[in-house]
Structure formats: C-alpha cells, structure tokens
Amino acid sequence: MSLSAPSTGSISFPTTFETRKIETNGATIHTRVGGQGPAVVMLHGFGTTGDMWVPLASVLAADHTVIVPDLRGLGLSSKPSGGYDKKTQSHDVAGVMDALGVSCADFVTHDIGNMVGYAFAVGFPDRVTRFVPIDAPLPGVGPWEQIVQDPRMWQFGFGGPDMERLVASRERIYLDRFWNEFSLHPERFDEAKRQHYTALYAMPGAIRAGFAQFAAFGQDALDSKTYLAKGKLTMPVLAIGGEAAFGPMMAAVMRVVATNVQEAIVPDSGHWIMEENPAGTTKLVMDFMQS
C-alpha cells in the first residue's frame, strides 16, 4: 500500500535528505537518510514519528550519515497486523541498516524507541557503537512494575476494537493528553506540530498500531529478562532524562542493563525533549558523540 504524508507541511527535514521505503521483516519502513560520515540511527516513540528528530538530525548531518526510520505501524511506515514487540522491531531496524549498507551506527532513541534500541543493542551488539536512550523506561527493567501500576500510565492497557472506535476522529483529544501531561511546557509543543502528528495518527491503522506498541510491553518485559541473562551492554551509553520527567531515573535504569553509563539531564523540559528544549538536547548528544 502506498502511503503519502498528510499535507500539514509543518515539519521538514533538510532538502539534502532523501526518503526510502525499505521492505524488510514483513513491513515497509519509511526512512529518511541524509549527510555523510559515521552513521547514526534515530528512533522515535509514541506521540511523534521520525519527524521529531529534525532539529538534531539537521545538525548531525554535517558530519554523520543520519538514518531516521518511522517505527512499524507509525508515521508513514506500513501498519501490519503484528510484530509490535520490540525484538521484532529491532529486526526491522537491522533490515533498514542492511538495505543502506550500514554495518554499525550510533543510536539515539526516545520513548518506545529506547525499547527498540535496547533490543537491537542486545541482539546486534557489534552494530551499536554508542547508545543514547532518552526519557523512557525499559519493560521489565528496574522500576518497571511501579511504573505500570501508576494510574497515569493507563494507556498501557488501553486498546482493542472498542477503544479504536472511541479514539477514531478524536485522535487530537487522545494525543493532547500525552503532549500536555508529560511536558513541562505544553506550549512549546506548538499547534503546527500537533496538527502534523494528529494527521499522521489519524491515518488508517495508526491508532491500532499505537495501541499494539503498548500491548506488547508484557512480551517486551519477558524478553528483557532473557536479555539480562546474557549480560550487560558494554558500549558507551549516555542516559538522558527530561528534568521534569524521567530525570536521573533514566541513568538508573540503564545501569541495570549496561556497564558504561553516563548521565545527563535536559534542563527546562519534560518528556518531549526535542519540542521543549531542542538546543539543550542537541548539545548533550553532540558533546557525547564528539567526546
């Protein structure tokens, strides 16, 4: 099925980037590629798409090959019926890298992207040079049980045909809840971006796929136990939390699964780090990559 972008026009990668539709692992992964040099893969989470990375990708492209997929089911990637566990999605990413002839890369991830990035780093450790997970937990790791019991996390168990009917044509109401409640500065997640992402999440199958990302957390937690039994990650990790969101807990989580972890905080920001403080986030990532 051919997917085209909704005509919001509010978020654009530099014109030097190209888009690819990469068929892999039973999905079609919409991917932006730009720049030249060592590769960096950037993975988004729920409530956004790969478009969230425009500010950072624009800077990195000066001396990196920047690879920005939409996760399966989200954005302009295809929306298959299954495969939303993060281990399967890590194989999506491997297929993207293979199609682009990229053997290894730095990984910069956010939200559910952290979970896919972690699964990839465990499954393909020689293909990850550095790992920068940002502001979200890992299923089954550290404080996970307390997080899933928090009533603010009700969306983890929200899904199915009736819920899809409730959200249909009301995607903006559903998404505003995430953008407003998980930010320090909701106004920085501006109206143009809200309209842009609402249009993408209103595409056929997108909300179903978003629910499926959450519904797979139980399997993801079981997979984490298997990963931990294999030992910890050894590549350098920069664990970044939003000051008013996951904060230092991001580093605490990553120290459970990795041996070489540095900690950083995006100041004056909640969960939506690229919308609330893109300059601060970019500096943290760039300093780590150049160190």
N, C-alpha and C positions, 0 to 999 in steps of 0.2 A: 504494500500500500504506500502510495506517495504522500508524504506529509509536508505541508508548507507552513511557514511561520505566520502567525496572526499578524495583521498589519498595524501593530502598535508603533513600531519604529522608535521606541524609546531607549533601547539598549543595543549598541553596535560594537562589534569587535573592529579593530583597525582594518582598513581595506587590504592590507597585506596578508591577512588571514584568509585561508580557503576553508570551505566546508566539504566534508566527506560523509557519505553514507556507507558505513562499513558493516557488511554482513558477517556475523560471527555468532557461534554458540546459540543459534536459534533466534537471534534478534538482529535488528538493524540499528546500529548505534550512530546517531548524529554526532559528528565530531568536528571541532574547529582546530585548525593547525596553522601555526604561524611562527615566524622567527627562524633563527639558525643558531646552532650550538648544542650544548648538552641538553638533553630532554627533560622536561618537567610535565608530569601529568597532574591535572587539577580536577577533583571530583566534588560535585555539589551535593546538597541534601534536599530534604523535603521543603516545599515552600518557595523554592527557586529552581533554576536549571543551571546549566553551564554558563549561562549569561551572567550569573553573579560575579564571575571572575574577571570581567572586562577591565576594571582598574588595575588589578595586579598583572594580568596577562599582558596588557599593553606595555607595562614596564619590563617584564621578564623577557619579552620578545626581542629586546635589544641585543641579548647575548644568550638566549636559550631557544630551543625548539619547544614551543608551548603546545600541549595537546589537551584539549578540553572537550570531553565527551558529555553528552546527556546520559544519565543512567537509564537503563532499560525501563520502559514504561513512562518516562517523564520527558518533558520538553518535546523535541522533535524526533526522539528515538521511537522505535516501534513499541507496541504495547501487547506483548504476548500474554497468554493466559497464566503462565507460571514462570518460575525461575527467579523469584524475588528474594530468596535467601542470598546473603552477601557473598557466600562462597561461589555460587553460580555467577554472580555479577562480577566477581574478581576474574573469572574466566572470560567474561565479556571484555574487560579491560586488557587482558593478555592478548585477546584476538585483535583489538584495536592496535596495540603496540606492534604485533606481528605484521599486520597489514601495512603499517607505516615503516616497517623495517627498523624499529627501535628496540634494542636489546635490553636497555636499562634506563631508569629515569629517577629523578627526584619526584616525590609525591607530595602534593599539597591538597588537603581534604577538609571538608566541613560537614558537620551534622551526619547524615546517613553515609555520606562519602567517607567519613572516618572508618565506618564499619567495613565498607568495601575495600578501602585501602589497607586496613589491618588484615583482612582475609587474603588480600593479594600479597602482602609482605610475608605472611606465614607460608603461603603456597609457592611463592616465587621470590625467595629472599635475595637471590643473586641479581634480581632485576630492579631492586629498590636501593638507590644509593643513599638517599636521605628521606625522612618521613616527617611531614608537618601536619599533624591532626589538630583540628580547631573546634573547640567548644561543643562537644557532644560525647556521651559515654559510649562504651562498648558493651553489647549484650553479654551478660554472664560474667562481667569483669568488675571487681571492686564493689562499689556501692550500687550495683545494678538492681538488686532486689528492693532496696529502699526507693530507688528512682521509679520503678514500675508501680510501686504502691502509692506514690504521690498522686493525689486526685487531680492535680494539674496536668498529669500525663494521660488523661482519659482517652486520648486519641489512639493510644497503643492498642486498645481493644475495640476500636470503632471501625466497623467495616461490614461488608455484606450487601446484598441487593437492596435491602430497605434503607440502609444508610446512604447508598449511592443515590437512591431516589430522593432522599431528604436534601442532599447537597446539590443535586442536579439543578442548574440555573441559579444556584445560590453559592457558587464557588467563592465569590468575593467575600461573603459573610464568613464562610469557613476559614478562608486564608487570613482575613484580617485578624482573626483571633490569634493566630500564630505570630503574625507580624507585630501586633500591638503588645501582647502579653509577654513576649520573650525579648523585647527590646528595651533599652534604657531611653532611647529617643525615637519613639514611633514616627515622629515627623520626618526623620531622616530616611525612612523607607517611604520615598515620596510617591505621589499619586501616579506619576508616569510608570514607575516600576510596578506598582500594584496593578495597574491596568494591564501591563505587559504580561505579568505572571498569571493573572487571572485568566487572560485569554488562552494561555498555554494549558493551564489546568482545566479549562472548560472543554478542551478538545476531547473527542470520543475516546473513552477508555482511560483517560489520565487520572481521574479521581479513583477509579477502581485500582489502578496500578499504585497510586499513592497509599491507599489502604493496604495493599498487598505488601508494600515495603514494611509497614508496621506489623502486619500479621505474621511475617517471617521471623520476628525477633525471637520467638521461642526456639526455633531451629538454630538461629544465629547463636543463641546462648549455649546450646548444646555443642555447636561447633567450636565455640571459644574454649570450652573445657578440653576438647581434643587438641586445639592449638597450644594451650598452656602445657599440656603433657609433653609436647615436642620441645619445650624450652622457650626462652625469651628471644625476642628480636635483638639483633646486635648492631644494626645500622644506626647512625646518629638520628635522634628524634628531637624535634622541637615541639613541645606540647603547649598549645596556645589556648587560653581561655578568655572570654569576654569578661571585663572587670565586674559587670553587673549580672553575669550569667554563670557559666560553669567555673570561671576563675581558676584558682590553683588546683581545683579538683581534676582538671584535665591532666596535669602532670602526675597527680597521684594515681590516676587510672593507668596512665601509660607506664609508670614504674612497675606496675604489676606484670606487664607483658614485654617490657624492653629493658635493656641493661644500661643504655647510654642516652639518658633523657635530660634535656634542658627544659626549663620552664619559662614561659613568658605570658604576659597579660596585655590584652588590647585595652588601653585606658578609655574611659568615657564611652563605653559600648556595652550593649547587651549581647544577645546571641547573634545578631545579624551584622557581623563584623565588617563585611565589605560595603554595607549600606550605611552603617553608623560611623565607622572610622576607617575608611579605606586607606588613608595615608598612613595611619598608625600600624595597620595590619601589614601593609606593603613593606614598611621599614623593617618590621620584625622578621618577615620572611626573607627579604633581601639580605639583611645582615647575617642571618643564619647560613644562607646559601653561599655567601662570599667569605665566611669565616674559615 
